[in-house]
Amino acid sequence: MRILAIDTSCDETAVAVTEDTKVLSNIIWSQASLHAKFGGVMPSLAQRMHEERIDWVVDRAMSNGKCQMSNLDAIAVTIGPGLSIALGVGVDKAKELAKKYNKPLVAVNHLEGHILSPFAETELKISYPCLGLAVSGGNTLLLKINRIGKYETLAQTVDDALGEALDKAARMLGLGYPGGAILEKFARSTSSGQAQKNPYSLPIPIIGHEERKIFTYSGLKTAMYRLVESEKPLTKEKIQNLAACFQNAAFTHLVRVISFVLNHKSYSIKHLLVGGGVSANNELRKRLRKLGKEFEINILFPYTKKLCSDNAAMIGVAAYFHFQKKI
């Protein structure tokens, strides 16, 4: 089944052509450099840039995928969650193409796309139920997957998402936007990356109360701000240690909540699917793999880090399962 998929959920205009779970093309035009001077995404600018680029990205995806509109079986598009006026650009384009070429239109949840992204370009043999973890700039969500299309929320963010928190911490340290990947580099570049060697410490959110089964980063961001202010002027060594300290606290919180869920589950789990921009972080991958060994669970990431960030290939794969499972 060949699907043209569109994702304009935030500041990346993404279009892909997929065939079942195979990715024929995956084009992403990023607006990050345009939003950097604002320290975050400007909604009106994002909408305007999507409108200017969407046709070019669609044409490029079709060309790279060596596909004609007549060869498509469906059009898929992200309908949320995301930036509403940005999402609207993709939805309008998908509706226009579906009507013009008489193709079925498939609406896909952005988070479902992230969670199913490990299926892209692979032949996964999954036993259900399994778990799904989305760690992105806008969401932190742990799901029980009874089958594809049948999900139960086990834990979710109540304020700020993990990716957003990492970006804000990077901004506090003067590392620019988007800063999560830069923060990781600074945290990794210091020998003080391990918590016990770091001269700084930050509180672990809800430590000892993981039974609440929530992810929360607003308090950690406030603590980080106060710590950074107390350490100014910042040197490169301070920035490295502060970056490592924040990353450690943020990831420790995430893993502790997941561990609580795994320790108190009443069903057998053999797989955990992980997607979203933060899943590209090597330190987080290491910690999740360690967790997997502890609980004898296979931790599955997208086969390439390009599929971790916002992209349309994951939307095409999710749409394929919608057809297969009639969900």
TORKOL-4160 file (C-alpha; in steps of 0.2 Angstrom, whole numbers, padded with zeros to 4 digits, m for minus):
327
<pt num="1" X="0000" Y="0000" Z="0000"/>
<pt num="2" X="0008" Y="0017" Z="m0006"/>
<pt num="3" X="0003" Y="0032" Z="0005"/>
<pt num="4" X="0008" Y="0050" Z="0003"/>
<pt num="5" X="0010" Y="0057" Z="0021"/>
<pt num="6" X="0010" Y="0075" Z="0027"/>
<pt num="7" X="0015" Y="0082" Z="0044"/>
<pt num="8" X="0015" Y="0100" Z="0048"/>
<pt num="9" X="0013" Y="0098" Z="0067"/>
<pt num="10" X="0026" Y="0112" Z="0072"/>
<pt num="11" X="0041" Y="0120" Z="0063"/>
<pt num="12" X="0045" Y="0106" Z="0051"/>
<pt num="13" X="0036" Y="0104" Z="0034"/>
<pt num="14" X="0037" Y="0085" Z="0031"/>
<pt num="15" X="0031" Y="0074" Z="0017"/>
<pt num="16" X="0035" Y="0056" Z="0014"/>
<pt num="17" X="0030" Y="0042" Z="0003"/>
<pt num="18" X="0028" Y="0025" Z="0011"/>
<pt num="19" X="0025" Y="0007" Z="0004"/>
<pt num="20" X="0018" Y="m0003" Z="0019"/>
<pt num="21" X="0032" Y="0000" Z="0032"/>
<pt num="22" X="0045" Y="0004" Z="0019"/>
<pt num="23" X="0050" Y="0022" Z="0017"/>
<pt num="24" X="0052" Y="0027" Z="m0001"/>
<pt num="25" X="0055" Y="0045" Z="0002"/>
<pt num="26" X="0055" Y="0056" Z="0018"/>
<pt num="27" X="0058" Y="0075" Z="0015"/>
<pt num="28" X="0059" Y="0087" Z="0030"/>
<pt num="29" X="0061" Y="0106" Z="0028"/>
<pt num="30" X="0065" Y="0113" Z="0045"/>
<pt num="31" X="0061" Y="0131" Z="0050"/>
<pt num="32" X="0072" Y="0130" Z="0066"/>
<pt num="33" X="0085" Y="0143" Z="0060"/>
<pt num="34" X="0070" Y="0155" Z="0057"/>
<pt num="35" X="0063" Y="0153" Z="0074"/>
<pt num="36" X="0080" Y="0153" Z="0083"/>
<pt num="37" X="0080" Y="0172" Z="0086"/>
<pt num="38" X="0064" Y="0171" Z="0095"/>
<pt num="39" X="0070" Y="0157" Z="0107"/>
<pt num="40" X="0055" Y="0146" Z="0102"/>
<pt num="41" X="0042" Y="0143" Z="0088"/>
<pt num="42" X="0032" Y="0158" Z="0082"/>
<pt num="43" X="0015" Y="0151" Z="0077"/>
<pt num="44" X="0011" Y="0164" Z="0063"/>
<pt num="45" X="0029" Y="0162" Z="0056"/>
<pt num="46" X="0027" Y="0143" Z="0056"/>
<pt num="47" X="0010" Y="0144" Z="0047"/>
<pt num="48" X="0017" Y="0156" Z="0034"/>
<pt num="49" X="0033" Y="0145" Z="0031"/>
<pt num="50" X="0022" Y="0129" Z="0029"/>
<pt num="51" X="0011" Y="0138" Z="0017"/>
<pt num="52" X="0026" Y="0144" Z="0006"/>
<pt num="53" X="0035" Y="0127" Z="0006"/>
<pt num="54" X="0021" Y="0113" Z="0007"/>
<pt num="55" X="0019" Y="0112" Z="m0012"/>
<pt num="56" X="0038" Y="0111" Z="m0015"/>
<pt num="57" X="0040" Y="0097" Z="m0001"/>
<pt num="58" X="0026" Y="0087" Z="m0008"/>
<pt num="59" X="0034" Y="0088" Z="m0026"/>
<pt num="60" X="0051" Y="0083" Z="m0019"/>
<pt num="61" X="0044" Y="0068" Z="m0009"/>
<pt num="62" X="0034" Y="0062" Z="m0024"/>
<pt num="63" X="0050" Y="0064" Z="m0035"/>
<pt num="64" X="0062" Y="0055" Z="m0023"/>
<pt num="65" X="0049" Y="0041" Z="m0021"/>
<pt num="66" X="0048" Y="0039" Z="m0039"/>
<pt num="67" X="0029" Y="0039" Z="m0038"/>
<pt num="68" X="0014" Y="0047" Z="m0047"/>
<pt num="69" X="m0002" Y="0052" Z="m0039"/>
<pt num="70" X="m0011" Y="0039" Z="m0049"/>
<pt num="71" X="0000" Y="0026" Z="m0040"/>
<pt num="72" X="m0005" Y="0031" Z="m0022"/>
<pt num="73" X="m0018" Y="0021" Z="m0012"/>
<pt num="74" X="m0021" Y="0035" Z="0001"/>
<pt num="75" X="m0016" Y="0052" Z="0008"/>
<pt num="76" X="m0012" Y="0053" Z="0026"/>
<pt num="77" X="m0010" Y="0068" Z="0037"/>
<pt num="78" X="m0006" Y="0073" Z="0055"/>
<pt num="79" X="m0022" Y="0080" Z="0064"/>
<pt num="80" X="m0014" Y="0083" Z="0081"/>
<pt num="81" X="m0008" Y="0086" Z="0094"/>
<pt num="82" X="0003" Y="0101" Z="0088"/>
<pt num="83" X="0002" Y="0119" Z="0084"/>
<pt num="84" X="m0015" Y="0121" Z="0077"/>
<pt num="85" X="m0012" Y="0134" Z="0064"/>
<pt num="86" X="0003" Y="0124" Z="0058"/>
<pt num="87" X="m0007" Y="0108" Z="0058"/>
<pt num="88" X="m0021" Y="0117" Z="0047"/>
<pt num="89" X="m0009" Y="0119" Z="0033"/>
<pt num="90" X="m0005" Y="0101" Z="0031"/>
<pt num="91" X="m0023" Y="0096" Z="0034"/>
<pt num="92" X="m0029" Y="0108" Z="0020"/>
<pt num="93" X="m0016" Y="0101" Z="0008"/>
<pt num="94" X="m0020" Y="0083" Z="0011"/>
<pt num="95" X="m0039" Y="0087" Z="0009"/>
<pt num="96" X="m0035" Y="0096" Z="m0007"/>
<pt num="97" X="m0025" Y="0081" Z="m0014"/>
<pt num="98" X="m0037" Y="0068" Z="m0008"/>
<pt num="99" X="m0052" Y="0077" Z="m0017"/>
<pt num="100" X="m0042" Y="0081" Z="m0033"/>
<pt num="101" X="m0036" Y="0063" Z="m0035"/>
<pt num="102" X="m0050" Y="0054" Z="m0027"/>
<pt num="103" X="m0040" Y="0045" Z="m0014"/>
<pt num="104" X="m0045" Y="0040" Z="0004"/>
<pt num="105" X="m0039" Y="0052" Z="0017"/>
<pt num="106" X="m0032" Y="0045" Z="0033"/>
<pt num="107" X="m0031" Y="0056" Z="0049"/>
<pt num="108" X="m0016" Y="0051" Z="0061"/>
<pt num="109" X="m0012" Y="0056" Z="0078"/>
<pt num="110" X="0005" Y="0063" Z="0079"/>
<pt num="111" X="0010" Y="0054" Z="0095"/>
<pt num="112" X="0004" Y="0037" Z="0088"/>
<pt num="113" X="0016" Y="0041" Z="0073"/>
<pt num="114" X="0031" Y="0043" Z="0085"/>
<pt num="115" X="0026" Y="0027" Z="0095"/>
<pt num="116" X="0025" Y="0017" Z="0079"/>
<pt num="117" X="0041" Y="0024" Z="0071"/>
<pt num="118" X="0051" Y="0009" Z="0076"/>
<pt num="119" X="0041" Y="m0001" Z="0063"/>
<pt num="120" X="0048" Y="0010" Z="0049"/>
<pt num="121" X="0060" Y="0000" Z="0037"/>
<pt num="122" X="0060" Y="m0015" Z="0049"/>
<pt num="123" X="0051" Y="m0031" Z="0051"/>
<pt num="124" X="0047" Y="m0031" Z="0069"/>
<pt num="125" X="0039" Y="m0046" Z="0078"/>
<pt num="126" X="0030" Y="m0039" Z="0092"/>
<pt num="127" X="0020" Y="m0048" Z="0106"/>
<pt num="128" X="0006" Y="m0039" Z="0114"/>
<pt num="129" X="0003" Y="m0031" Z="0125"/>
<pt num="130" X="0018" Y="m0020" Z="0124"/>
<pt num="131" X="0023" Y="m0003" Z="0130"/>
<pt num="132" X="0025" Y="0013" Z="0120"/>
<pt num="133" X="0035" Y="0029" Z="0125"/>
<pt num="134" X="0034" Y="0045" Z="0116"/>
<pt num="135" X="0047" Y="0058" Z="0122"/>
<pt num="136" X="0046" Y="0074" Z="0111"/>
<pt num="137" X="0046" Y="0093" Z="0113"/>
<pt num="138" X="0028" Y="0093" Z="0116"/>
<pt num="139" X="0024" Y="0077" Z="0125"/>
<pt num="140" X="0030" Y="0064" Z="0137"/>
<pt num="141" X="0018" Y="0049" Z="0136"/>
<pt num="142" X="0019" Y="0031" Z="0142"/>
<pt num="143" X="0006" Y="0019" Z="0134"/>
<pt num="144" X="0001" Y="0001" Z="0136"/>
<pt num="145" X="m0002" Y="m0005" Z="0118"/>
<pt num="146" X="m0015" Y="m0019" Z="0118"/>
<pt num="147" X="m0014" Y="m0020" Z="0099"/>
<pt num="148" X="m0010" Y="m0006" Z="0087"/>
<pt num="149" X="m0025" Y="0006" Z="0088"/>
<pt num="150" X="m0029" Y="0001" Z="0106"/>
<pt num="151" X="m0020" Y="0011" Z="0119"/>
<pt num="152" X="m0021" Y="0014" Z="0137"/>
<pt num="153" X="m0012" Y="0029" Z="0145"/>
<pt num="154" X="0000" Y="0023" Z="0160"/>
<pt num="155" X="0009" Y="0040" Z="0163"/>
<pt num="156" X="0009" Y="0057" Z="0155"/>
<pt num="157" X="0016" Y="0074" Z="0157"/>
<pt num="158" X="0005" Y="0086" Z="0168"/>
<pt num="159" X="0015" Y="0102" Z="0163"/>
<pt num="160" X="0031" Y="0103" Z="0152"/>
<pt num="161" X="0037" Y="0089" Z="0141"/>
<pt num="162" X="0054" Y="0082" Z="0142"/>
<pt num="163" X="0060" Y="0089" Z="0125"/>
<pt num="164" X="0053" Y="0106" Z="0130"/>
<pt num="165" X="0062" Y="0106" Z="0147"/>
<pt num="166" X="0079" Y="0101" Z="0138"/>
<pt num="167" X="0077" Y="0115" Z="0126"/>
<pt num="168" X="0073" Y="0128" Z="0140"/>
<pt num="169" X="0088" Y="0122" Z="0150"/>
<pt num="170" X="0099" Y="0124" Z="0135"/>
<pt num="171" X="0092" Y="0142" Z="0133"/>
<pt num="172" X="0096" Y="0146" Z="0151"/>
<pt num="173" X="0114" Y="0141" Z="0147"/>
<pt num="174" X="0115" Y="0152" Z="0132"/>
<pt num="175" X="0116" Y="0137" Z="0120"/>
<pt num="176" X="0102" Y="0143" Z="0108"/>
<pt num="177" X="0087" Y="0135" Z="0100"/>
<pt num="178" X="0083" Y="0121" Z="0098"/>
<pt num="179" X="0094" Y="0117" Z="0111"/>
<pt num="180" X="0091" Y="0099" Z="0117"/>
<pt num="181" X="0104" Y="0091" Z="0105"/>
<pt num="182" X="0117" Y="0105" Z="0110"/>
<pt num="183" X="0114" Y="0102" Z="0128"/>
<pt num="184" X="0117" Y="0083" Z="0125"/>
<pt num="185" X="0134" Y="0087" Z="0117"/>
<pt num="186" X="0140" Y="0099" Z="0132"/>
<pt num="187" X="0134" Y="0086" Z="0145"/>
<pt num="188" X="0144" Y="0072" Z="0135"/>
<pt num="189" X="0159" Y="0082" Z="0133"/>
<pt num="190" X="0164" Y="0083" Z="0152"/>
<pt num="191" X="0171" Y="0070" Z="0163"/>
<pt num="192" X="0158" Y="0076" Z="0176"/>
<pt num="193" X="0144" Y="0068" Z="0166"/>
<pt num="194" X="0141" Y="0055" Z="0180"/>
<pt num="195" X="0130" Y="0062" Z="0194"/>
<pt num="196" X="0142" Y="0057" Z="0208"/>
<pt num="197" X="0156" Y="0067" Z="0200"/>
<pt num="198" X="0146" Y="0083" Z="0196"/>
<pt num="199" X="0148" Y="0098" Z="0208"/>
<pt num="200" X="0130" Y="0102" Z="0205"/>
<pt num="201" X="0114" Y="0094" Z="0210"/>
<pt num="202" X="0096" Y="0096" Z="0206"/>
<pt num="203" X="0080" Y="0089" Z="0214"/>
<pt num="204" X="0073" Y="0073" Z="0205"/>
<pt num="205" X="0054" Y="0077" Z="0202"/>
<pt num="206" X="0042" Y="0068" Z="0213"/>
<pt num="207" X="0055" Y="0057" Z="0220"/>
<pt num="208" X="0048" Y="0044" Z="0231"/>
<pt num="209" X="0030" Y="0047" Z="0224"/>
<pt num="210" X="0032" Y="0038" Z="0207"/>
<pt num="211" X="0015" Y="0030" Z="0211"/>
<pt num="212" X="0007" Y="0046" Z="0205"/>
<pt num="213" X="0012" Y="0040" Z="0187"/>
<pt num="214" X="0015" Y="0057" Z="0180"/>
<pt num="215" X="0030" Y="0066" Z="0171"/>
<pt num="216" X="0033" Y="0084" Z="0177"/>
<pt num="217" X="0047" Y="0096" Z="0173"/>
<pt num="218" X="0041" Y="0113" Z="0178"/>
<pt num="219" X="0049" Y="0112" Z="0195"/>
<pt num="220" X="0065" Y="0106" Z="0188"/>
<pt num="221" X="0066" Y="0120" Z="0176"/>
<pt num="222" X="0063" Y="0132" Z="0190"/>
<pt num="223" X="0077" Y="0124" Z="0200"/>
<pt num="224" X="0089" Y="0125" Z="0185"/>
<pt num="225" X="0086" Y="0143" Z="0183"/>
<pt num="226" X="0090" Y="0147" Z="0200"/>
<pt num="227" X="0106" Y="0137" Z="0200"/>
<pt num="228" X="0111" Y="0144" Z="0183"/>
<pt num="229" X="0108" Y="0162" Z="0190"/>
<pt num="230" X="0119" Y="0158" Z="0206"/>
<pt num="231" X="0133" Y="0152" Z="0195"/>
<pt num="232" X="0135" Y="0167" Z="0183"/>
<pt num="233" X="0146" Y="0171" Z="0175"/>
<pt num="234" X="0146" Y="0155" Z="0166"/>
<pt num="235" X="0162" Y="0146" Z="0160"/>
<pt num="236" X="0163" Y="0132" Z="0148"/>
<pt num="237" X="0166" Y="0120" Z="0162"/>
<pt num="238" X="0151" Y="0126" Z="0172"/>
<pt num="239" X="0140" Y="0125" Z="0157"/>
<pt num="240" X="0146" Y="0107" Z="0154"/>
<pt num="241" X="0143" Y="0102" Z="0172"/>
<pt num="242" X="0126" Y="0111" Z="0173"/>
<pt num="243" X="0120" Y="0102" Z="0156"/>
<pt num="244" X="0125" Y="0085" Z="0163"/>
<pt num="245" X="0117" Y="0089" Z="0180"/>
<pt num="246" X="0100" Y="0094" Z="0171"/>
<pt num="247" X="0100" Y="0079" Z="0159"/>
<pt num="248" X="0104" Y="0067" Z="0174"/>
<pt num="249" X="0089" Y="0074" Z="0184"/>
<pt num="250" X="0077" Y="0074" Z="0169"/>
<pt num="251" X="0081" Y="0056" Z="0164"/>
<pt num="252" X="0082" Y="0049" Z="0181"/>
<pt num="253" X="0064" Y="0055" Z="0184"/>
<pt num="254" X="0058" Y="0048" Z="0167"/>
<pt num="255" X="0066" Y="0031" Z="0171"/>
<pt num="256" X="0060" Y="0030" Z="0189"/>
<pt num="257" X="0042" Y="0032" Z="0183"/>
<pt num="258" X="0043" Y="0019" Z="0170"/>
<pt num="259" X="0052" Y="0007" Z="0183"/>
<pt num="260" X="0037" Y="0010" Z="0195"/>
<pt num="261" X="0025" Y="0005" Z="0181"/>
<pt num="262" X="0035" Y="m0010" Z="0176"/>
<pt num="263" X="0036" Y="m0016" Z="0194"/>
<pt num="264" X="0018" Y="m0014" Z="0197"/>
<pt num="265" X="0011" Y="m0021" Z="0181"/>
<pt num="266" X="m0001" Y="m0037" Z="0181"/>
<pt num="267" X="0003" Y="m0042" Z="0164"/>
<pt num="268" X="0019" Y="m0049" Z="0154"/>
<pt num="269" X="0028" Y="m0036" Z="0143"/>
<pt num="270" X="0042" Y="m0041" Z="0131"/>
<pt num="271" X="0044" Y="m0025" Z="0121"/>
<pt num="272" X="0045" Y="m0006" Z="0123"/>
<pt num="273" X="0043" Y="0005" Z="0108"/>
<pt num="274" X="0052" Y="0022" Z="0109"/>
<pt num="275" X="0049" Y="0037" Z="0098"/>
<pt num="276" X="0050" Y="0056" Z="0098"/>
<pt num="277" X="0064" Y="0069" Z="0096"/>
<pt num="278" X="0072" Y="0065" Z="0113"/>
<pt num="279" X="0074" Y="0046" Z="0109"/>
<pt num="280" X="0089" Y="0052" Z="0098"/>
<pt num="281" X="0098" Y="0056" Z="0114"/>
<pt num="282" X="0112" Y="0043" Z="0117"/>
<pt num="283" X="0112" Y="0045" Z="0136"/>
<pt num="284" X="0093" Y="0042" Z="0137"/>
<pt num="285" X="0095" Y="0027" Z="0125"/>
<pt num="286" X="0109" Y="0020" Z="0137"/>
<pt num="287" X="0097" Y="0022" Z="0152"/>
<pt num="288" X="0082" Y="0014" Z="0143"/>
<pt num="289" X="0093" Y="m0001" Z="0137"/>
<pt num="290" X="0099" Y="m0003" Z="0155"/>
<pt num="291" X="0081" Y="m0003" Z="0161"/>
<pt num="292" X="0077" Y="m0016" Z="0147"/>
<pt num="293" X="0090" Y="m0028" Z="0154"/>
<pt num="294" X="0084" Y="m0026" Z="0172"/>
<pt num="295" X="0066" Y="m0030" Z="0167"/>
<pt num="296" X="0070" Y="m0042" Z="0152"/>
<pt num="297" X="0062" Y="m0031" Z="0139"/>
<pt num="298" X="0067" Y="m0027" Z="0122"/>
<pt num="299" X="0069" Y="m0008" Z="0119"/>
<pt num="300" X="0065" Y="m0003" Z="0101"/>
<pt num="301" X="0070" Y="0013" Z="0093"/>
<pt num="302" X="0068" Y="0020" Z="0075"/>
<pt num="303" X="0081" Y="0012" Z="0064"/>
<pt num="304" X="0088" Y="0030" Z="0060"/>
<pt num="305" X="0088" Y="0046" Z="0071"/>
<pt num="306" X="0080" Y="0055" Z="0057"/>
<pt num="307" X="0064" Y="0045" Z="0061"/>
<pt num="308" X="0065" Y="0051" Z="0079"/>
<pt num="309" X="0061" Y="0070" Z="0076"/>
<pt num="310" X="0045" Y="0076" Z="0068"/>
<pt num="311" X="0043" Y="0067" Z="0051"/>
<pt num="312" X="0030" Y="0061" Z="0039"/>
<pt num="313" X="0037" Y="0043" Z="0036"/>
<pt num="314" X="0030" Y="0038" Z="0053"/>
<pt num="315" X="0013" Y="0045" Z="0049"/>
<pt num="316" X="0013" Y="0035" Z="0033"/>
<pt num="317" X="0018" Y="0019" Z="0043"/>
<pt num="318" X="0004" Y="0023" Z="0056"/>
<pt num="319" X="m0009" Y="0026" Z="0042"/>
<pt num="320" X="m0004" Y="0009" Z="0034"/>
<pt num="321" X="m0008" Y="0000" Z="0051"/>
<pt num="322" X="m0025" Y="0010" Z="0051"/>
<pt num="323" X="m0029" Y="0001" Z="0034"/>
<pt num="324" X="m0023" Y="m0016" Z="0040"/>
<pt num="325" X="m0031" Y="m0016" Z="0057"/>
<pt num="326" X="m0046" Y="m0006" Z="0051"/>
<pt num="327" X="m0044" Y="0007" Z="0065"/>
